[in-house]
Amino acid sequence: MKTIKKSALLLLGILFIASCCDEDMKNQDVTIEANQAPAVQLPAKFSLKAANNMFLAIGIDSILYASEPDSLKAEVFETIDMGNGKSVLKASTGKFLSDNLSYNSKIDVIRNKASDWEMFEIIKVASNKINIKGIDGKYLSADLSTNSNISAIREKADAWEVFEIIEK
């Protein structure tokens, strides 16, 4: 008998809450699965400035570097939301950034198609600053000790793993 009373009270509580909701809310599916989180919204076209105050650029070896002092010569990217909180970054060359695990996790720009190695998680740090995680969950870094090449080598995000978004 106590179980029936508890169930009835619970049902009444649910009905009361449902009746208090705004009509628009009743008609919306507000469930967002954890693995379906939307990616951070970035401008249509943008450049990235690293913690060393240099802009990202593609070297002649197709590796991404934080080595360009001139914002006009910086690489221009666009992002494509792939769902599940992942995005791909496309360079002005039409090629995709890739977390090349077989090349010491250096970020290269050689892929014509986006697959798993080209998927990144963009994490908002401030209104115009982000962290970027590669395929293995490590953060992209512009560490000067690695010749300013961008590599996905950090377990946690610190100063060298922050990139400023410059809208183009």
Order of alpha helices (4+ residues) and beta strands (2+ residues): alpha-alpha-beta-beta-beta-beta-beta-beta-beta-beta-beta-beta-beta-beta
